Amino acid sequence: VNFISNSSQQKLAFLSINQIKFLLNLSPCNFKMARSMSFFIFITLLSFAPICFSFKSNNDNLYPQYYYKSCPQALEIVKSVVAKAVAKEARMAASLLRLHFHDCFVKGCDASLLLDSSNGIVTEKGSNPNKNSARGFEVLDEIKSALEKECPQTVSCADILALAARDSTVLAGGPNWEVPLGRRDSRSASLSGSNNNIPAPNNTFDSILSKFKRQGLDLVDLVALSGSHTIGNSRCTSFRQRLYNQSGNNKPDSTLDQSYAAQLRNRCPKSGGDQNLFFLDFVSPTKFDNSYFKLLLASKGLLNSDQVLTTKSQASLALVKQYAEDNALFFDHFAKSMVKMGNISPLTGSSGEIRKTCRKINSS
C-alpha cells in the first residue's frame, strides 16, 4: 500500500462495497475472489471511471473533505435540494451555475452576490449583469435552511454556491468533479465590482479576456467556461444590438448567420420584449454537451460574447474547434476551469464568517 498516494487512499475510504463492485463490473461471487487483487491494480481500474474528475486545488486551505467530520451530510443535502429544483424546472441548473460565476468574479468566491441591501450594504443583485436575470436565490435559501438544521453555522454560503454549480452541471449531463471546500462568507458586497468585473454580452473579445486574466484565469478557462452556455437562456435585451445595429450603422452583425437572425427577430423586436427568453444553445438547451461550440462554428452563437470566440482570436477558435470535435476534452477542461475559478480569492481561516442566512450578515 506504500506506493498508493494519500489522496487515493482517502477516496477508497469513502467508496461503498457496492460502488467497488460496479466499478469492477464483477458479480457478487466473483467479487469475493477479486478482493485479493492488489490495491495498485484496483487504483488503475478506478482511473478509468467515466466523466468523474478529481483535481488538486491550488489553495491549500480548500479541500473536498472539509465537512466530512463537521457536517457529514452536507454534500448530500445540497445535492438533494438542487435535484428537486432542477426536476421542477430544468432551467434552474443554468441559473445556479451562473450564480457561482457571477459571485467569484466579484471580490472572489465569497457569496457576496447573495447579500440583500441592508445595514450599509448595497446588493450586487441590482447590477447590470444581475438585474432581472440572476435567479435561483430561493433554492440557495432552501439549501441553507436544511444545512442549518443539520449542522448550525457550519457550511458557508460560498461553498453552497460552489457545490450547487457542480451538482447542476452533473444533473444536466455534464462532468463531475470534486469541489474543494472551506470558503467563508463575505460581510460586504460590491455593486461597482459586479458592474465592472463580470463580462457583458457586448464586450469585445479583448475586454472579456482581460476580465478573465484579472481573476487569474487564462484563454483556456475563458473558452471552456463559456461552454456553460450549452444550457440556459438569455434575454432579448442581451443580444438585440446584434440583430439591428451592431456597429452603429443600423445593420445586423455580419458574423451572425442571417437565417438564424431572422428567426430571432420574430420574438426580439427593435423595441419591447426585453425579457423574452431565448435558448443559448437551441440544439440541446437543457443538456450539458458540446453542441454550443458546434453552433459557434456555424455562426449561430446567440450572444456577441459567444461568437467573438471564433471571430476575434485564432487561439480561441482553435479551442472551439477542439471542443466541438471532442466532448470529453471539453468536459475535462471545463471541470478543471471550474475548480480554478472556485479558487478566486476565497475567504478562509478567521476571515469573513459563516452566515446563518445567505441574504444577510450575522449580527455583531
C-alpha positions as CSV (number, residue, x, y, z in Angstrom):
1,V,0.0,0.0,0.0
2,N,3.0,2.3,0.4
3,F,3.1,3.2,-3.3
4,I,-0.6,4.5,-3.3
5,S,-1.0,8.2,-2.8
6,N,-2.7,9.6,0.3
7,S,-5.4,11.2,-1.9
8,S,-6.2,7.8,-3.5
9,Q,-6.4,6.1,-0.1
10,Q,-8.8,8.9,1.0
11,K,-11.0,8.2,-2.0
12,L,-11.0,4.5,-1.3
13,A,-12.1,5.0,2.2
14,F,-15.4,6.6,1.1
15,L,-16.3,4.0,-1.6
16,S,-19.0,1.5,-0.6
17,I,-18.7,-2.2,-1.4
18,N,-21.5,-1.8,-4.0
19,Q,-19.6,1.0,-5.7
20,I,-16.5,-1.1,-5.9
21,K,-18.5,-3.9,-7.4
22,F,-19.9,-1.6,-10.0
23,L,-16.6,-0.1,-11.0
24,L,-15.0,-3.5,-11.4
25,N,-18.1,-4.9,-13.2
26,L,-18.0,-8.0,-11.1
27,S,-20.7,-10.4,-10.0
28,P,-21.1,-10.8,-6.2
29,C,-19.5,-14.3,-6.3
30,N,-16.6,-13.1,-8.4
31,F,-16.1,-10.1,-6.2
32,K,-15.2,-12.3,-3.2
33,M,-12.4,-13.8,-5.2
34,A,-11.3,-10.4,-6.5
35,R,-10.8,-8.9,-3.1
36,S,-7.3,-10.3,-3.0
37,M,-6.3,-8.1,-6.0
38,S,-3.5,-5.7,-5.2
39,F,-4.6,-2.1,-4.5
40,F,-2.3,-1.0,-7.3
41,I,-4.4,-2.7,-9.9
42,F,-7.6,-1.5,-8.2
43,I,-6.5,2.1,-8.4
44,T,-5.6,1.6,-12.1
45,L,-9.1,0.4,-12.8
46,L,-10.6,3.3,-10.9
47,S,-8.7,5.8,-13.0
48,F,-10.9,4.8,-16.0
49,A,-14.2,5.7,-14.3
50,P,-16.1,7.9,-16.8
51,I,-16.6,11.7,-16.6
52,C,-15.6,12.0,-13.0
53,F,-12.7,14.3,-12.4
54,S,-10.5,14.9,-9.3
55,F,-8.3,18.0,-9.4
56,K,-6.0,19.4,-6.8
57,S,-7.0,22.8,-5.5
58,N,-4.3,25.5,-5.8
59,N,-5.3,26.7,-2.4
60,D,-4.2,24.5,0.5
61,N,-7.0,25.9,2.7
62,L,-9.7,24.4,0.4
63,Y,-10.1,20.6,0.1
64,P,-13.1,18.3,-0.7
65,Q,-13.2,16.6,2.7
66,Y,-13.6,19.8,4.6
67,Y,-17.1,18.9,6.0
68,Y,-16.6,15.2,6.4
69,K,-16.4,15.4,10.2
70,S,-18.2,18.7,11.0
71,C,-21.2,18.1,8.7
72,P,-21.0,14.7,7.0
73,Q,-24.4,15.0,5.3
74,A,-23.6,18.5,3.8
75,L,-22.9,17.4,0.2
76,E,-26.0,15.1,0.1
77,I,-28.2,17.8,1.4
78,V,-27.1,20.3,-1.3
79,K,-27.4,17.6,-4.0
80,S,-30.9,16.7,-2.9
81,V,-32.3,20.2,-2.9
82,V,-30.6,21.1,-6.2
83,A,-32.0,17.8,-7.8
84,K,-35.5,18.7,-6.6
85,A,-35.2,22.3,-8.0
86,V,-33.9,21.1,-11.4
87,A,-36.5,18.4,-11.7
88,K,-39.1,21.1,-11.2
89,E,-37.5,23.5,-13.7
90,A,-34.7,22.3,-15.9
91,R,-33.6,26.0,-16.5
92,M,-32.6,26.2,-12.8
93,A,-29.4,24.2,-13.5
94,A,-28.0,27.0,-15.6
95,S,-29.2,29.7,-13.2
96,L,-27.4,28.1,-10.2
97,L,-24.2,27.6,-12.3
98,R,-24.3,31.3,-13.4
99,L,-24.6,32.5,-9.8
100,H,-21.3,30.8,-8.8
101,F,-19.6,32.5,-11.8
102,H,-21.1,35.9,-11.0
103,D,-20.1,35.6,-7.4
104,C,-16.5,34.6,-8.0
105,F,-15.8,37.4,-10.4
106,V,-16.6,40.0,-7.7
107,K,-14.4,40.0,-4.6
108,G,-13.7,36.3,-5.1
109,C,-15.9,33.3,-4.2
110,D,-17.3,34.7,-1.0
111,A,-21.1,34.7,-1.5
112,S,-21.2,38.5,-1.7
113,L,-23.7,38.1,-4.5
114,L,-26.3,36.6,-2.1
115,L,-26.4,39.6,0.2
116,D,-29.5,41.8,0.1
117,S,-29.3,45.5,0.7
118,S,-29.2,46.3,4.4
119,N,-27.0,47.9,7.1
120,G,-25.0,49.9,4.7
121,I,-24.7,47.0,2.2
122,V,-25.8,47.7,-1.4
123,T,-26.6,44.4,-3.1
124,E,-24.9,43.1,-6.2
125,K,-28.3,41.8,-7.3
126,G,-29.1,45.2,-8.8
127,S,-26.0,45.4,-11.0
128,N,-26.3,45.4,-14.8
129,P,-25.3,41.7,-15.1
130,N,-27.7,40.6,-12.4
131,K,-30.7,42.8,-12.5
132,N,-33.8,41.0,-13.8
133,S,-31.6,38.0,-14.7
134,A,-29.8,36.5,-11.7
135,R,-32.1,33.9,-10.2
136,G,-32.2,30.8,-8.0
137,F,-31.7,32.6,-4.7
138,E,-34.7,30.8,-3.2
139,V,-33.1,27.4,-3.9
140,L,-30.0,28.5,-2.0
141,D,-32.2,29.7,0.8
142,E,-33.7,26.2,1.0
143,I,-30.3,24.5,1.0
144,K,-29.0,26.8,3.7
145,S,-32.1,26.3,5.9
146,A,-31.7,22.5,5.6
147,L,-28.0,22.7,6.5
148,E,-28.6,25.0,9.4
149,K,-31.0,22.3,10.9
150,E,-28.4,19.6,10.3
151,C,-25.3,21.4,11.4
152,P,-25.8,25.0,12.5
153,Q,-23.4,27.7,11.3
154,T,-21.0,25.2,9.8
155,V,-21.4,25.3,6.0
156,S,-20.8,28.6,4.2
157,C,-23.0,30.1,1.6
158,A,-19.9,30.4,-0.6
159,D,-19.4,26.6,-0.5
160,I,-23.1,26.1,-1.2
161,L,-22.7,28.1,-4.4
162,A,-19.7,26.0,-5.5
163,L,-21.5,22.7,-4.7
164,A,-24.8,23.8,-6.3
165,A,-22.9,24.7,-9.5
166,R,-21.2,21.3,-9.7
167,D,-24.4,19.4,-8.9
168,S,-26.3,21.4,-11.5
169,T,-23.7,20.6,-14.2
170,V,-23.9,16.9,-13.4
171,L,-27.7,16.9,-13.4
172,A,-27.7,18.4,-16.8
173,G,-25.5,15.6,-18.1
174,G,-22.1,17.4,-17.7
175,P,-18.9,16.4,-16.0
176,N,-18.5,15.6,-12.3
177,W,-15.6,16.9,-10.2
178,E,-14.5,17.1,-6.5
179,V,-15.2,20.6,-5.2
180,P,-12.6,22.0,-2.9
181,L,-14.3,23.4,0.2
182,G,-13.6,25.6,3.2
183,R,-14.6,29.0,1.9
184,R,-16.1,31.5,4.3
185,D,-18.7,34.3,3.6
186,S,-18.1,37.9,3.0
187,R,-19.5,40.6,5.2
188,S,-19.8,43.1,2.3
189,A,-20.8,43.4,-1.3
190,S,-19.6,45.4,-4.3
191,L,-22.1,46.8,-6.7
192,S,-19.3,48.5,-8.7
193,G,-17.3,45.3,-8.8
194,S,-20.3,43.5,-10.2
195,N,-20.8,46.1,-12.9
196,N,-17.2,46.3,-13.9
197,N,-15.7,42.8,-13.5
198,I,-18.4,40.4,-15.0
199,P,-18.1,40.1,-18.8
200,A,-21.0,41.6,-20.6
201,P,-22.8,40.2,-23.7
202,N,-21.5,43.0,-26.0
203,N,-17.9,43.3,-24.6
204,T,-15.1,42.9,-27.1
205,F,-13.0,39.7,-27.1
206,D,-10.1,41.7,-25.6
207,S,-12.2,43.1,-22.8
208,I,-13.6,39.7,-21.9
209,L,-10.2,38.1,-21.9
210,S,-8.8,41.0,-19.8
211,K,-11.6,40.4,-17.2
212,F,-10.7,36.7,-17.0
213,K,-7.0,37.4,-16.7
214,R,-7.8,39.9,-13.9
215,Q,-9.1,36.9,-11.9
216,G,-6.1,34.7,-12.7
217,L,-7.8,32.8,-15.4
218,D,-6.5,32.3,-19.0
219,L,-7.7,31.7,-22.5
220,V,-8.5,28.0,-22.0
221,D,-10.6,28.9,-18.9
222,L,-12.4,31.6,-20.9
223,V,-13.4,29.2,-23.8
224,A,-14.1,26.2,-21.6
225,L,-16.2,28.2,-19.1
226,S,-18.1,29.9,-21.9
227,G,-19.2,26.3,-22.7
228,S,-21.6,26.7,-19.7
229,H,-23.8,28.4,-22.3
230,T,-24.7,25.0,-23.6
231,I,-27.6,25.2,-21.1
232,G,-29.8,28.1,-20.1
233,N,-31.4,31.2,-21.6
234,S,-30.7,34.8,-22.5
235,R,-33.0,37.8,-22.7
236,C,-33.8,39.7,-25.9
237,T,-32.1,42.8,-24.4
238,S,-28.8,41.0,-24.2
239,F,-28.4,40.5,-27.9
240,R,-30.8,42.9,-29.6
241,Q,-27.9,45.0,-30.8
242,R,-26.7,42.1,-32.9
243,L,-30.0,41.9,-34.8
244,Y,-30.4,45.6,-35.7
245,N,-27.4,47.9,-35.0
246,Q,-24.3,46.0,-34.1
247,S,-21.8,48.6,-35.2
248,G,-23.9,51.8,-35.1
249,N,-24.8,51.5,-38.8
250,N,-28.3,50.2,-38.4
251,K,-27.2,46.8,-39.8
252,P,-27.2,43.4,-38.1
253,D,-24.0,41.7,-37.0
254,S,-22.3,40.3,-40.1
255,T,-20.9,37.4,-38.0
256,L,-24.4,36.1,-37.2
257,D,-26.0,33.6,-39.5
258,Q,-28.7,35.7,-41.2
259,S,-31.4,33.0,-41.3
260,Y,-30.9,32.5,-37.6
261,A,-31.0,36.2,-37.1
262,A,-34.4,36.4,-38.9
263,Q,-35.8,33.8,-36.5
264,L,-34.6,35.7,-33.5
265,R,-36.1,39.0,-34.8
266,N,-39.6,37.3,-34.7
267,R,-39.6,37.4,-30.9
268,C,-37.0,40.1,-30.3
269,P,-38.2,43.4,-31.9
270,K,-36.3,46.6,-32.1
271,S,-38.3,47.8,-29.1
272,G,-40.2,45.9,-26.4
273,G,-39.9,42.3,-25.4
274,D,-36.8,42.9,-23.4
275,Q,-37.4,40.0,-21.1
276,N,-38.3,37.5,-23.8
277,L,-36.2,34.4,-23.3
278,F,-34.1,32.5,-26.0
279,F,-32.1,29.4,-25.7
280,L,-28.3,29.9,-25.6
281,D,-28.0,26.5,-27.3
282,F,-31.2,25.8,-29.3
283,V,-30.0,22.3,-30.3
284,S,-29.9,20.8,-26.8
285,P,-30.9,23.7,-24.4
286,T,-31.1,21.6,-21.2
287,K,-28.3,19.1,-21.9
288,F,-24.8,19.9,-21.0
289,D,-22.8,18.9,-24.1
290,N,-20.5,20.4,-26.8
291,S,-23.3,21.5,-29.2
292,Y,-22.7,25.1,-28.1
293,F,-19.3,25.0,-29.8
294,K,-20.7,23.4,-32.9
295,L,-23.2,26.3,-33.1
296,L,-20.4,28.8,-32.8
297,L,-18.7,27.3,-35.8
298,A,-22.0,27.6,-37.7
299,S,-22.1,31.3,-36.8
300,K,-25.1,30.7,-34.6
301,G,-23.9,31.9,-31.2
302,L,-26.6,33.9,-29.6
303,L,-24.5,36.5,-27.7
304,N,-21.8,38.6,-29.2
305,S,-19.6,37.4,-26.3
306,D,-20.1,33.9,-27.6
307,Q,-19.4,34.5,-31.3
308,V,-16.2,36.5,-30.7
309,L,-14.6,33.3,-29.6
310,T,-14.5,32.3,-33.3
311,T,-14.0,35.7,-35.0
312,K,-11.5,37.6,-32.9
313,S,-8.8,35.2,-31.9
314,Q,-7.2,32.3,-33.8
315,A,-6.2,30.7,-30.4
316,S,-9.8,30.7,-29.1
317,L,-11.1,29.5,-32.5
318,A,-8.7,26.5,-32.3
319,L,-10.1,25.6,-28.8
320,V,-13.7,26.0,-30.0
321,K,-12.9,23.5,-32.9
322,Q,-11.3,21.1,-30.4
323,Y,-14.2,21.1,-28.1
324,A,-16.7,20.8,-31.0
325,E,-14.9,17.7,-32.1
326,D,-14.2,16.2,-28.6
327,N,-16.8,16.3,-25.9
328,A,-14.6,14.5,-23.4
329,L,-11.9,17.2,-23.8
330,F,-14.4,19.9,-23.2
331,F,-15.7,18.2,-20.1
332,D,-12.1,17.7,-18.8
333,H,-11.2,21.4,-19.4
334,F,-14.5,22.7,-18.0
335,A,-14.1,20.7,-14.8
336,K,-10.5,21.9,-14.3
337,S,-11.5,25.5,-15.0
338,M,-14.4,25.4,-12.6
339,V,-12.1,24.3,-9.8
340,K,-9.7,27.1,-10.8
341,M,-12.5,29.6,-10.8
342,G,-13.7,28.4,-7.4
343,N,-10.2,29.3,-6.1
344,I,-10.5,33.0,-6.8
345,S,-9.7,34.9,-3.6
346,P,-11.6,32.7,-1.1
347,L,-12.0,33.8,2.5
348,T,-10.6,31.2,4.8
349,G,-9.4,30.7,8.4
350,S,-10.7,33.6,10.5
351,S,-11.6,35.8,7.6
352,G,-15.3,36.5,6.9
353,E,-17.9,34.4,8.7
354,I,-20.3,31.5,8.3
355,R,-23.6,33.3,7.7
356,K,-26.8,31.9,9.4
357,T,-28.8,33.0,6.3
358,C,-27.3,33.7,3.0
359,R,-29.1,37.0,2.4
360,K,-27.6,39.0,5.3
361,I,-24.6,39.1,7.5
362,N,-24.7,37.8,11.1
363,S,-25.5,40.3,13.9
364,S,-22.4,41.8,15.6
